[in-house]
Amino acid sequence: MASWILVPCLVSLRNEFNTLAPSRDKSSDGSIGDSAHASSSSDHNPDETGTTPYEDADNTNEVHAIDVDIDLHKSGWTMEKAVEIIVTRHRNGTDDRLQNVIYNRRIWSRSWGWTAREYTGSNPHDHHAHFSSRYTTAQESSTRPWGLLEAEDDDMATITQADFNARMDSWWLARMSPNAADNPWRRALRVAPWQQEVGRKNRSTHDVLFGDMLTMLQQLVAANPAIAGEVFATLAEDQSTEETVKVLRMALGDKAAEVGRQLAA
């Protein structure tokens, strides 16, 4: 049995690299191993006529490994990024077709949960990345997408750090805004009229006043939890200024006049 084929899942992986990076360098690409591979156990050897780490259930002479040149010639893309996408999908269970990935003196394996370890083989794999498939029928025959083209469609895959930071800021403000419709905590975050009023005052006065009010409210909690609950519920809601004043006056007692004078200052 001299002829051999590459397992379908790795054909689809190689095709996905070709679609992602049509101008990529292929000089370090490979599948079937050379004489050095043939003299030892390797996924690059055909599984029916060579020595392989595992055996599959069929009688087809298949190779279970490919090498992909690291020079993708694709703006915003490196082999590091491609390996990270593929390994992450295996680590989180999105994919399960590979057994090992080797690249730049590191190896990730299904055998130990896809964490990176130092690769000490004679070839450092710094000119190509190595991908070994599993020998189970369902995995070796599956040609579903590998996630590289999905990442290309998502411009977050090539976004700069500055743009990423700006997008995260925008995302946070949109969802954490007190008035955001999809924010489940918006009632607690909503800026009540008393907070708006305090915010318009001098910053240093505001800080002193806030500290005084916090101390008084802490004392209130200790002295009368029932009233404290009503106060906090009122402050978290968008009550009118009059309603807020009424509750605060009840809570602050003889300190209410002093607080009022500071607010009006």
C-alpha positions as CSV (number, residue, x, y, z in Angstrom):
1,M,0.0,0.0,0.0
2,A,2.1,2.9,-1.3
3,S,-0.4,5.7,-1.8
4,W,-1.6,7.8,1.1
5,I,-3.9,10.7,1.8
6,L,-4.0,13.5,4.3
7,V,-6.9,13.1,6.8
8,P,-9.8,15.4,5.8
9,C,-9.7,17.6,8.9
10,L,-6.2,18.7,8.1
11,V,-7.0,19.2,4.5
12,S,-9.6,21.7,5.6
13,L,-7.2,23.3,8.1
14,R,-4.6,23.8,5.3
15,N,-7.3,25.1,3.0
16,E,-8.4,27.6,5.7
17,F,-4.9,28.9,6.0
18,N,-4.8,29.3,2.2
19,T,-8.1,31.2,2.1
20,L,-7.0,33.4,5.0
21,A,-3.6,34.2,3.5
22,P,-3.6,33.5,-0.2
23,S,-0.1,34.9,-0.6
24,R,1.4,33.0,2.3
25,D,4.9,31.3,1.9
26,K,4.5,27.6,1.5
27,S,8.2,26.7,1.4
28,S,8.1,25.1,4.9
29,D,4.7,23.4,4.4
30,G,4.7,19.6,4.7
31,S,2.6,16.5,5.4
32,I,4.2,13.1,4.8
33,G,7.5,12.8,6.7
34,D,11.0,12.3,5.3
35,S,13.3,9.4,6.0
36,A,14.1,10.8,9.5
37,H,10.4,10.7,10.4
38,A,10.0,7.2,8.8
39,S,12.7,5.9,11.2
40,S,10.7,6.8,14.3
41,S,7.1,7.1,15.5
42,S,5.5,10.1,14.0
43,D,2.1,11.5,12.9
44,H,3.8,12.4,9.6
45,N,4.1,8.7,8.8
46,P,1.1,7.1,6.9
47,D,-0.8,5.1,9.5
48,E,-1.0,1.9,7.5
49,T,2.5,1.6,6.2
50,G,4.6,3.5,8.8
51,T,5.0,3.8,12.5
52,T,2.6,6.2,14.2
53,P,1.8,7.1,17.9
54,Y,-1.8,5.9,17.5
55,E,-4.0,3.8,15.2
56,D,-7.3,4.6,13.7
57,A,-10.3,2.3,12.9
58,D,-10.1,2.3,9.1
59,N,-7.8,0.7,6.5
60,T,-7.1,4.0,4.6
61,N,-3.4,4.9,4.5
62,E,-3.6,8.4,6.1
63,V,-1.2,11.0,7.4
64,H,-2.3,12.7,10.6
65,A,0.0,15.8,10.6
66,I,0.7,18.9,8.6
67,D,3.3,21.7,8.9
68,V,2.3,25.3,7.9
69,D,4.9,27.9,7.0
70,I,4.9,30.8,9.5
71,D,5.1,33.5,6.9
72,L,1.5,34.3,6.3
73,H,2.0,37.6,4.5
74,K,-1.3,38.8,5.8
75,S,-1.7,42.2,7.4
76,G,-2.5,41.9,11.1
77,W,-1.8,38.2,11.2
78,T,1.0,36.1,12.5
79,M,1.4,32.4,13.1
80,E,1.4,33.2,16.8
81,K,-2.1,34.6,16.4
82,A,-3.3,31.6,14.3
83,V,-2.0,29.1,16.8
84,E,-3.6,31.0,19.7
85,I,-7.0,30.9,18.0
86,I,-6.7,27.2,17.3
87,V,-5.4,26.2,20.7
88,T,-7.9,28.4,22.5
89,R,-10.8,26.7,20.7
90,H,-9.5,23.3,21.8
91,R,-8.9,24.5,25.3
92,N,-12.4,25.8,25.7
93,G,-14.0,22.8,24.0
94,T,-15.1,24.6,20.8
95,D,-13.0,22.1,18.8
96,D,-11.6,18.7,19.5
97,R,-9.9,17.5,16.4
98,L,-6.2,18.0,17.2
99,Q,-3.9,16.0,19.4
100,N,-0.9,18.3,19.4
101,V,0.3,21.8,18.2
102,I,4.0,22.6,18.1
103,Y,5.3,26.1,17.3
104,N,8.4,28.1,18.2
105,R,9.8,25.7,20.9
106,R,6.5,25.2,22.5
107,I,4.0,22.3,22.4
108,W,0.3,22.3,23.3
109,S,-1.4,18.9,23.7
110,R,-4.8,17.4,24.4
111,S,-2.9,15.1,26.8
112,W,-2.4,17.9,29.4
113,G,-5.3,20.3,28.8
114,W,-3.7,22.4,26.0
115,T,-1.4,24.3,28.3
116,A,2.0,25.3,26.7
117,R,5.1,23.3,27.6
118,E,8.7,23.6,26.3
119,Y,9.3,21.6,23.2
120,T,12.8,20.0,23.3
121,G,12.8,18.1,20.0
122,S,15.6,18.6,17.5
123,N,13.5,20.8,15.3
124,P,12.4,24.0,17.1
125,H,9.5,24.6,14.7
126,D,10.4,28.2,14.3
127,H,9.8,28.2,10.6
128,H,6.5,26.3,10.6
129,A,3.8,25.3,12.9
130,H,2.9,21.6,13.3
131,F,-0.6,20.4,13.7
132,S,-1.4,16.7,14.6
133,S,-4.9,15.4,14.3
134,R,-6.5,12.7,16.5
135,Y,-7.0,9.2,15.1
136,T,-10.7,8.9,16.0
137,T,-13.0,8.7,13.0
138,A,-15.3,11.5,13.9
139,Q,-12.5,14.0,14.5
140,E,-10.2,13.1,11.6
141,S,-13.1,13.2,9.1
142,S,-14.6,16.5,10.2
143,T,-14.1,19.4,7.8
144,R,-16.0,22.1,9.7
145,P,-14.4,25.5,10.1
146,W,-11.4,26.0,12.3
147,G,-12.1,29.6,13.4
148,L,-9.4,31.5,11.4
149,L,-11.9,32.9,8.9
150,E,-14.3,33.8,11.7
151,A,-11.6,35.8,13.4
152,E,-10.7,37.5,10.1
153,D,-14.4,38.7,9.8
154,D,-14.2,40.0,13.4
155,D,-12.0,43.1,13.1
156,M,-11.2,42.7,16.8
157,A,-8.7,40.1,15.6
158,T,-6.5,42.8,14.1
159,I,-7.5,45.8,16.2
160,T,-4.7,48.0,17.7
161,Q,-4.4,48.3,21.5
162,A,-5.5,51.9,21.5
163,D,-8.6,51.1,19.5
164,F,-9.3,48.1,21.7
165,N,-9.1,50.3,24.8
166,A,-11.5,52.9,23.2
167,R,-14.0,50.2,22.3
168,M,-13.9,48.7,25.8
169,D,-14.5,52.2,27.3
170,S,-17.4,52.7,24.9
171,W,-18.9,49.2,25.8
172,W,-18.6,49.9,29.5
173,L,-20.2,53.3,29.3
174,A,-23.0,52.1,27.1
175,R,-23.9,49.2,29.5
176,M,-23.1,50.7,32.8
177,S,-24.7,54.0,32.2
178,P,-27.5,54.6,34.8
179,N,-30.0,55.0,32.0
180,A,-28.9,52.0,29.9
181,A,-32.0,50.0,29.0
182,D,-30.2,46.7,29.3
183,N,-28.4,47.5,32.5
184,P,-29.9,45.4,35.4
185,W,-28.2,47.6,38.0
186,R,-29.4,50.9,36.5
187,R,-31.7,51.6,39.4
188,A,-28.8,51.5,41.8
189,L,-26.5,53.5,39.5
190,R,-29.1,56.1,38.5
191,V,-28.0,59.6,39.4
192,A,-30.7,60.9,41.8
193,P,-31.5,64.6,42.1
194,W,-29.7,64.9,45.4
195,Q,-26.6,63.4,43.8
196,Q,-26.8,65.9,40.9
197,E,-27.1,68.8,43.3
198,V,-24.1,67.7,45.3
199,G,-22.1,67.1,42.2
200,R,-22.6,70.7,41.1
201,K,-21.0,72.0,44.3
202,N,-17.4,72.7,45.0
203,R,-15.4,69.5,44.9
204,S,-13.7,69.9,48.2
205,T,-17.0,70.8,49.9
206,H,-18.6,67.8,48.3
207,D,-15.9,65.4,49.6
208,V,-16.2,66.7,53.2
209,L,-19.9,66.6,53.0
210,F,-20.0,63.1,51.6
211,G,-17.7,61.9,54.4
212,D,-20.0,63.5,57.0
213,M,-23.1,62.0,55.5
214,L,-21.5,58.6,55.2
215,T,-20.6,58.7,58.9
216,M,-24.1,59.7,59.8
217,L,-25.7,57.0,57.7
218,Q,-23.4,54.4,59.1
219,Q,-24.5,55.5,62.6
220,L,-28.1,55.3,61.4
221,V,-27.7,51.7,60.3
222,A,-26.4,50.8,63.7
223,A,-29.1,52.7,65.6
224,N,-32.2,52.0,63.4
225,P,-31.8,49.4,60.6
226,A,-35.5,49.9,59.5
227,I,-35.1,53.6,58.9
228,A,-31.7,53.0,57.3
229,G,-33.3,50.6,54.8
230,E,-35.8,53.2,53.8
231,V,-33.1,55.8,53.3
232,F,-30.9,53.6,51.1
233,A,-33.9,52.5,49.0
234,T,-34.8,56.2,48.5
235,L,-31.2,57.2,47.5
236,A,-31.0,54.4,45.0
237,E,-34.2,55.5,43.2
238,D,-35.0,58.4,41.1
239,Q,-37.1,60.1,43.7
240,S,-38.0,63.8,43.6
241,T,-35.8,66.2,45.5
242,E,-38.7,66.8,48.0
243,E,-39.0,63.1,48.8
244,T,-35.3,62.7,49.2
245,V,-35.1,65.7,51.5
246,K,-37.9,64.3,53.6
247,V,-36.1,61.0,54.1
248,L,-32.7,62.6,54.7
249,R,-34.2,65.0,57.3
250,M,-35.6,62.1,59.1
251,A,-32.3,60.3,59.0
252,L,-30.0,63.2,59.8
253,G,-32.0,64.7,62.6
254,D,-30.4,67.8,64.1
255,K,-27.6,67.5,61.5
256,A,-30.0,68.2,58.6
257,A,-29.8,72.0,58.9
258,E,-26.0,71.9,58.8
259,V,-26.0,69.6,55.8
260,G,-28.5,71.9,54.1
261,R,-26.3,74.9,54.6
262,Q,-23.3,73.2,53.1
263,L,-25.3,72.1,50.1
264,A,-26.4,75.6,49.5
265,A,-22.9,77.1,49.9
